[in-house]
Amino acid sequence: MNAPIPAIWTTGSTEVFKTGSWRAALPQHIRAPSPCHAACPVNGDIAEWIGLARARDFRGAWEVLTRHNPFPAIAGRICHHPCEAACNRAGFDESLAICKLERFVGDLALAEGWSFAPPAEARSERIAVVGGGPSGLSAAYHLRRRGYRVTLLESQPELGGLMRYGIPPYRLARSVLDGEIDRIVALGVEVRCGEPLAAAADLERLRGEFDAVYLATGARRQKRLPQLDYRQPWVMDGAEYLARTSIGGKPALGRRVVVIGGGSAALDVARSARRAGHEVTIVALEAVAQMPAQREEINEALEEGIVLVAGAMLTAASEGEGGLRLDLVRVRFEPGAERGRFEVTPRADSEFALIADAIVPSIGQDPDLAPLGSLDAEGNLLRVDARQATSATDVYAGGDLASMARFVTEAVGMGKRAAAAIDRALRGGADAPGDAEPVVKLGAIATAYYPKQARAAEQRLDPAQRVKGDAEVQLGLELERALAESERCFSCGTCVHCDNCVVYCPDMAVKREGDGYLVLTDYCKGCGLCVKECPTGSMKMVEEAR
């Protein structure tokens, strides 16, 4: 240690004063999980890739992003972003626009034509993935990157599942969807479209041909309202409507359309119908604040001229001279302990009616478990454990088939977990260790180093332009706005090598060594000033027993 010679002492160096014996605790540099990482459905290393983007290493940021999620451009458009709700910055000014930053990196990767590196090894085992939606594609991606021979079977003519047949182009441009799917297939995934899993014998055949099977067939059996006669031409299920419009169909529904449901799918139906020229009303059981649809979707629908009748329930529908009469009643909606469970209490003397030409119920879907033979079920879902394993050896499942977490990125995360579990089973390895440190809280961040700064403003297409076609409503960030937003990140739990710990140590007991730091135990007396001045919460004090 080349310590400075003090001006007023004659001993020659402060190194003779080994004050380390005074301390009761020692500072440690750590890598701790950020709250956004903990909340992310794919456990993305968000602070790491944002740090690379901040340094303008966008290729590096994309490679860290796709370590966990092969769909950054897609997720940046449609993810329900629980990471942002968990963001420590929300307790300081406003949460970071993580989704917008992810979209920026994902869009840049598509524009630049970045591709995945080929698998580092070639394994002999063959894996069948049944279902080409987000969960199946995620599993195929992670398995192929590990070197497995993957065959992807899809019942529809094209891959994408819900992303293609359930999410409209104004939310997810088809060029983006195709680009990120094509990149997965280019890794060497064998694709067989038009091959449904129709019977239990089909599953047994796959188990005989492959070393493991991942089931991700989604939820396609429509839930039905007992108040409606689905044989009538004026009733069309929401999933069928979206599937038909996704391939250019234009169902004849008449001028006035009522959509029943409060989730994202119901909003997609309503907004698609609005773009087809219909007058649209949404009827939802929930109050506006309780609707499962994302708030931004609701606001955008209202901007587009859709009428929302929240907190109401259909009691009957009948044909009349002026069209369909829908009898409704105001209700109090009480969510249950589990997603999909609730209680509804009609409010006294609150009956009213609406007139329409067609009704499109969009109240959810259940999986079709009939072709899955003897696999154990749990209610309407296939039963799986924390590794996505079913009751049958070497059969795994995820996505809407096995979970009520009906979000694309949740399905992607399940595919990732299943791929890791299949890999461990075939290689004979142990489970990956969890995070060694607790999630970083806002109190661990030295926020004095961050100026208050507004979150990047949302940019949307004008409502008058939106309803004329399928142009994307939400617009991405430009370079300078993306860089400015990345500067807002606290990098929670990730050292940014700012040297605060070196500069502020009164005993010069912290030393920079390469890309890290060394605490000199002979001199650190455990004051904790370095921990207090850490702007990322990547230091802690550890009590020493003597």
SULRA-V468007 format. One record per residue. N is the residue number from 1. RES is the residue in three letters. SS is DSSP state (helix for helix, strand for strand, loop for the rest). PHI is phi in whole degrees, 0 to 359 (999 if undefined). Layout:
N;RES;SS;PHI / N;RES;SS;PHI
//
This chain:
1;MET;loop;999 / 2;ASN;loop;270 / 3;ALA;loop;283 / 4;PRO;loop;292 / 5;ILE;loop;274 / 6;PRO;loop;294 / 7;ALA;loop;282 / 8;ILE;loop;250 / 9;TRP;loop;255 / 10;THR;loop;244 / 11;THR;loop;282 / 12;GLY;loop;96 / 13;SER;loop;199 / 14;THR;helix;285 / 15;GLU;helix;296 / 16;VAL;helix;286 / 17;PHE;loop;268 / 18;LYS;loop;271 / 19;THR;helix;280 / 20;GLY;helix;299 / 21;SER;helix;288 / 22;TRP;helix;280 / 23;ARG;loop;280 / 24;ALA;loop;246 / 25;ALA;strand;216 / 26;LEU;strand;238 / 27;PRO;strand;286 / 28;GLN;strand;229 / 29;HIS;strand;275 / 30;ILE;loop;227 / 31;ARG;loop;244 / 32;ALA;loop;240 / 33;PRO;loop;289 / 34;SER;loop;281 / 35;PRO;helix;296 / 36;CYS;helix;291 / 37;HIS;helix;298 / 38;ALA;helix;295 / 39;ALA;helix;274 / 40;CYS;loop;294 / 41;PRO;loop;298 / 42;VAL;loop;252 / 43;ASN;loop;54 / 44;GLY;loop;294 / 45;ASP;loop;274 / 46;ILE;helix;293 / 47;ALA;helix;299 / 48;GLU;helix;292 / 49;TRP;helix;287 / 50;ILE;helix;292 / 51;GLY;helix;298 / 52;LEU;helix;293 / 53;ALA;helix;296 / 54;ARG;helix;298 / 55;ALA;loop;274 / 56;ARG;loop;67 / 57;ASP;loop;268 / 58;PHE;helix;288 / 59;ARG;helix;295 / 60;GLY;helix;297 / 61;ALA;helix;298 / 62;TRP;helix;295 / 63;GLU;helix;292 / 64;VAL;helix;290 / 65;LEU;helix;303 / 66;THR;loop;280 / 67;ARG;loop;301 / 68;HIS;loop;244 / 69;ASN;loop;224 / 70;PRO;loop;282 / 71;PHE;loop;238 / 72;PRO;helix;295 / 73;ALA;helix;290 / 74;ILE;helix;288 / 75;ALA;helix;299 / 76;GLY;helix;295 / 77;ARG;helix;258 / 78;ILE;helix;238 / 79;CYS;loop;295 / 80;HIS;loop;280 / 81;HIS;loop;39 / 82;PRO;helix;296 / 83;CYS;helix;302 / 84;GLU;helix;288 / 85;ALA;helix;294 / 86;ALA;helix;273 / 87;CYS;loop;303 / 88;ASN;helix;299 / 89;ARG;helix;296 / 90;ALA;helix;299 / 91;GLY;helix;276 / 92;PHE;loop;249 / 93;ASP;loop;218 / 94;GLU;loop;220 / 95;SER;loop;296 / 96;LEU;loop;288 / 97;ALA;loop;277 / 98;ILE;helix;296 / 99;CYS;helix;300 / 100;LYS;helix;295 / 101;LEU;helix;293 / 102;GLU;helix;297 / 103;ARG;helix;298 / 104;PHE;helix;301 / 105;VAL;helix;294 / 106;GLY;helix;296 / 107;ASP;helix;293 / 108;LEU;helix;297 / 109;ALA;helix;298 / 110;LEU;helix;293 / 111;ALA;helix;295 / 112;GLU;helix;273 / 113;GLY;loop;73 / 114;TRP;loop;294 / 115;SER;loop;231 / 116;PHE;loop;282 / 117;ALA;loop;293 / 118;PRO;loop;298 / 119;PRO;loop;304 / 120;ALA;loop;287 / 121;GLU;loop;220 / 122;ALA;loop;242 / 123;ARG;loop;259 / 124;SER;loop;273 / 125;GLU;loop;293 / 126;ARG;strand;248 / 127;ILE;strand;239 / 128;ALA;strand;261 / 129;VAL;strand;247 / 130;VAL;strand;255 / 131;GLY;loop;118 / 132;GLY;loop;259 / 133;GLY;loop;272 / 134;PRO;helix;300 / 135;SER;helix;287 / 136;GLY;helix;295 / 137;LEU;helix;296 / 138;SER;helix;297 / 139;ALA;helix;298 / 140;ALA;helix;300 / 141;TYR;helix;299 / 142;HIS;helix;293 / 143;LEU;helix;290 / 144;ARG;helix;294 / 145;ARG;helix;295 / 146;ARG;loop;273 / 147;GLY;loop;99 / 148;TYR;loop;283 / 149;ARG;strand;274 / 150;VAL;strand;246 / 151;THR;strand;245 / 152;LEU;strand;252 / 153;LEU;strand;252 / 154;GLU;strand;226 / 155;SER;loop;284 / 156;GLN;loop;275 / 157;PRO;loop;293 / 158;GLU;loop;226 / 159;LEU;loop;285 / 160;GLY;loop;133 / 161;GLY;loop;57 / 162;LEU;helix;304 / 163;MET;helix;296 / 164;ARG;helix;263 / 165;TYR;helix;259 / 166;GLY;loop;230 / 167;ILE;loop;249 / 168;PRO;loop;292 / 169;PRO;loop;298 / 170;TYR;loop;290 / 171;ARG;loop;258 / 172;LEU;loop;218 / 173;ALA;loop;301 / 174;ARG;helix;294 / 175;SER;helix;295 / 176;VAL;helix;291 / 177;LEU;helix;302 / 178;ASP;helix;296 / 179;GLY;helix;297 / 180;GLU;helix;282 / 181;ILE;helix;289 / 182;ASP;helix;302 / 183;ARG;helix;294 / 184;ILE;helix;291 / 185;VAL;helix;299 / 186;ALA;loop;295 / 187;LEU;loop;291 / 188;GLY;loop;111 / 189;VAL;loop;281 / 190;GLU;strand;280 / 191;VAL;strand;244 / 192;ARG;strand;233 / 193;CYS;strand;275 / 194;GLY;loop;75 / 195;GLU;loop;238 / 196;PRO;loop;282 / 197;LEU;loop;269 / 198;ALA;loop;265 / 199;ALA;loop;208 / 200;ALA;helix;301 / 201;ALA;helix;296 / 202;ASP;helix;294 / 203;LEU;helix;294 / 204;GLU;helix;298 / 205;ARG;helix;296 / 206;LEU;helix;296 / 207;ARG;helix;296 / 208;GLY;helix;284 / 209;GLU;helix;270 / 210;PHE;loop;239 / 211;ASP;loop;282 / 212;ALA;strand;202 / 213;VAL;strand;228 / 214;TYR;strand;246 / 215;LEU;strand;260 / 216;ALA;loop;215 / 217;THR;loop;273 / 218;GLY;loop;77 / 219;ALA;loop;237 / 220;ARG;loop;240 / 221;ARG;strand;271 / 222;GLN;strand;288 / 223;LYS;loop;285 / 224;ARG;loop;235 / 225;LEU;loop;276 / 226;PRO;loop;294 / 227;GLN;loop;282 / 228;LEU;loop;246 / 229;ASP;loop;263 / 230;TYR;loop;287 / 231;ARG;loop;278 / 232;GLN;loop;285 / 233;PRO;loop;292 / 234;TRP;loop;268 / 235;VAL;strand;243 / 236;MET;loop;223 / 237;ASP;loop;294 / 238;GLY;helix;299 / 239;ALA;helix;296 / 240;GLU;helix;294 / 241;TYR;helix;299 / 242;LEU;helix;294 / 243;ALA;helix;297 / 244;ARG;helix;290 / 245;THR;helix;288 / 246;SER;helix;293 / 247;ILE;loop;252 / 248;GLY;loop;94 / 249;GLY;loop;286 / 250;LYS;loop;227 / 251;PRO;loop;303 / 252;ALA;loop;276 / 253;LEU;loop;242 / 254;GLY;loop;87 / 255;ARG;loop;284 / 256;ARG;strand;254 / 257;VAL;strand;238 / 258;VAL;strand;249 / 259;VAL;strand;257 / 260;ILE;strand;250 / 261;GLY;loop;145 / 262;GLY;loop;237 / 263;GLY;loop;265 / 264;SER;helix;298 / 265;ALA;helix;296 / 266;ALA;helix;297 / 267;LEU;helix;295 / 268;ASP;helix;296 / 269;VAL;helix;298 / 270;ALA;helix;299 / 271;ARG;helix;288 / 272;SER;helix;293 / 273;ALA;helix;296 / 274;ARG;helix;297 / 275;ARG;helix;290 / 276;ALA;loop;275 / 277;GLY;loop;98 / 278;HIS;loop;274 / 279;GLU;strand;274 / 280;VAL;strand;238 / 281;THR;strand;235 / 282;ILE;strand;258 / 283;VAL;strand;246 / 284;ALA;strand;236 / 285;LEU;loop;297 / 286;GLU;loop;282 / 287;ALA;loop;293 / 288;VAL;helix;305 / 289;ALA;helix;292 / 290;GLN;helix;264 / 291;MET;loop;298 / 292;PRO;loop;290 / 293;ALA;loop;298 / 294;GLN;loop;292 / 295;ARG;helix;302 / 296;GLU;helix;295 / 297;GLU;helix;295 / 298;ILE;helix;297 / 299;ASN;helix;299 / 300;GLU;helix;295 / 301;ALA;helix;297 / 302;LEU;helix;296 / 303;GLU;helix;298 / 304;GLU;loop;273 / 305;GLY;loop;92 / 306;ILE;loop;274 / 307;VAL;strand;268 / 308;LEU;strand;247 / 309;VAL;strand;248 / 310;ALA;strand;265 / 311;GLY;loop;68 / 312;ALA;strand;220 / 313;MET;strand;228 / 314;LEU;strand;288 / 315;THR;strand;250 / 316;ALA;strand;195 / 317;ALA;strand;220 / 318;SER;strand;214 / 319;GLU;strand;274 / 320;GLY;strand;216 / 321;GLU;loop;293 / 322;GLY;loop;269 / 323;GLY;strand;126 / 324;LEU;strand;276 / 325;ARG;strand;256 / 326;LEU;strand;253 / 327;ASP;strand;269 / 328;LEU;strand;227 / 329;VAL;strand;219 / 330;ARG;strand;289 / 331;VAL;strand;223 / 332;ARG;strand;257 / 333;PHE;strand;260 / 334;GLU;strand;236 / 335;PRO;strand;293 / 336;GLY;loop;273 / 337;ALA;loop;289 / 338;GLU;loop;245 / 339;ARG;loop;300 / 340;GLY;loop;94 / 341;ARG;loop;250 / 342;PHE;strand;196 / 343;GLU;strand;235 / 344;VAL;strand;235 / 345;THR;strand;241 / 346;PRO;strand;297 / 347;ARG;strand;270 / 348;ALA;strand;298 / 349;ASP;strand;53 / 350;SER;strand;240 / 351;GLU;strand;293 / 352;PHE;strand;204 / 353;ALA;strand;223 / 354;LEU;strand;233 / 355;ILE;strand;248 / 356;ALA;strand;212 / 357;ASP;loop;253 / 358;ALA;strand;205 / 359;ILE;strand;238 / 360;VAL;strand;237 / 361;PRO;strand;285 / 362;SER;loop;220 / 363;ILE;loop;247 / 364;GLY;loop;114 / 365;GLN;strand;220 / 366;ASP;strand;241 / 367;PRO;loop;290 / 368;ASP;loop;266 / 369;LEU;loop;270 / 370;ALA;helix;304 / 371;PRO;helix;283 / 372;LEU;helix;263 / 373;GLY;loop;60 / 374;SER;loop;265 / 375;LEU;loop;297 / 376;ASP;loop;292 / 377;ALA;strand;248 / 378;GLU;strand;226 / 379;GLY;loop;68 / 380;ASN;loop;269 / 381;LEU;strand;244 / 382;LEU;strand;285 / 383;ARG;loop;278 / 384;VAL;loop;226 / 385;ASP;loop;263 / 386;ALA;loop;295 / 387;ARG;loop;265 / 388;GLN;loop;72 / 389;ALA;strand;278 / 390;THR;loop;271 / 391;SER;loop;284 / 392;ALA;loop;258 / 393;THR;loop;300 / 394;ASP;loop;66 / 395;VAL;strand;241 / 396;TYR;strand;237 / 397;ALA;strand;207 / 398;GLY;loop;193 / 399;GLY;helix;72 / 400;ASP;helix;296 / 401;LEU;helix;295 / 402;ALA;loop;233 / 403;SER;loop;208 / 404;MET;loop;268 / 405;ALA;loop;281 / 406;ARG;loop;275 / 407;PHE;loop;229 / 408;VAL;helix;303 / 409;THR;helix;290 / 410;GLU;helix;296 / 411;ALA;helix;295 / 412;VAL;helix;299 / 413;GLY;helix;297 / 414;MET;helix;294 / 415;GLY;helix;298 / 416;LYS;helix;296 / 417;ARG;helix;297 / 418;ALA;helix;296 / 419;ALA;helix;299 / 420;ALA;helix;295 / 421;ALA;helix;292 / 422;ILE;helix;298 / 423;ASP;helix;299 / 424;ARG;helix;296 / 425;ALA;helix;295 / 426;LEU;helix;282 / 427;ARG;helix;272 / 428;GLY;loop;82 / 429;GLY;loop;268 / 430;ALA;loop;267 / 431;ASP;loop;298 / 432;ALA;loop;293 / 433;PRO;loop;293 / 434;GLY;loop;277 / 435;ASP;loop;293 / 436;ALA;loop;282 / 437;GLU;loop;249 / 438;PRO;loop;288 / 439;VAL;loop;296 / 440;VAL;loop;290 / 441;LYS;loop;263 / 442;LEU;helix;302 / 443;GLY;helix;298 / 444;ALA;helix;276 / 445;ILE;loop;266 / 446;ALA;loop;280 / 447;THR;helix;290 / 448;ALA;helix;298 / 449;TYR;helix;275 / 450;TYR;loop;241 / 451;PRO;loop;288 / 452;LYS;loop;298 / 453;GLN;loop;210 / 454;ALA;loop;293 / 455;ARG;loop;295 / 456;ALA;loop;304 / 457;ALA;loop;292 / 458;GLU;loop;291 / 459;GLN;loop;244 / 460;ARG;strand;229 / 461;LEU;loop;293 / 462;ASP;loop;299 / 463;PRO;helix;306 / 464;ALA;helix;296 / 465;GLN;helix;282 / 466;ARG;helix;304 / 467;VAL;loop;286 / 468;LYS;loop;273 / 469;GLY;loop;185 / 470;ASP;loop;254 / 471;ALA;loop;298 / 472;GLU;loop;298 / 473;VAL;loop;282 / 474;GLN;strand;274 / 475;LEU;loop;258 / 476;GLY;loop;277 / 477;LEU;loop;274 / 478;GLU;loop;278 / 479;LEU;helix;307 / 480;GLU;helix;294 / 481;ARG;helix;290 / 482;ALA;helix;293 / 483;LEU;helix;295 / 484;ALA;helix;297 / 485;GLU;helix;292 / 486;SER;helix;296 / 487;GLU;helix;293 / 488;ARG;loop;284 / 489;CYS;loop;293 / 490;PHE;loop;284 / 491;SER;loop;53 / 492;CYS;loop;308 / 493;GLY;loop;79 / 494;THR;loop;241 / 495;CYS;loop;295 / 496;VAL;loop;251 / 497;HIS;loop;57 / 498;CYS;loop;277 / 499;ASP;loop;71 / 500;ASN;helix;303 / 501;CYS;helix;295 / 502;VAL;helix;287 / 503;VAL;helix;293 / 504;TYR;helix;270 / 505;CYS;loop;293 / 506;PRO;loop;290 / 507;ASP;loop;253 / 508;MET;loop;50 / 509;ALA;loop;261 / 510;VAL;strand;244 / 511;LYS;strand;235 / 512;ARG;strand;282 / 513;GLU;strand;228 / 514;GLY;loop;61 / 515;ASP;loop;265 / 516;GLY;strand;220 / 517;TYR;strand;224 / 518;LEU;strand;236 / 519;VAL;strand;269 / 520;LEU;loop;277 / 521;THR;loop;291 / 522;ASP;loop;291 / 523;TYR;loop;242 / 524;CYS;loop;291 / 525;LYS;loop;256 / 526;GLY;loop;74 / 527;CYS;loop;288 / 528;GLY;loop;82 / 529;LEU;helix;297 / 530;CYS;helix;298 / 531;VAL;helix;292 / 532;LYS;helix;294 / 533;GLU;loop;267 / 534;CYS;loop;287 / 535;PRO;loop;279 / 536;THR;loop;237 / 537;GLY;loop;68 / 538;SER;loop;255 / 539;MET;strand;224 / 540;LYS;strand;210 / 541;MET;strand;262 / 542;VAL;strand;241 / 543;GLU;strand;294 / 544;GLU;loop;253 / 545;ALA;loop;266 / 546;ARG;loop;237
//
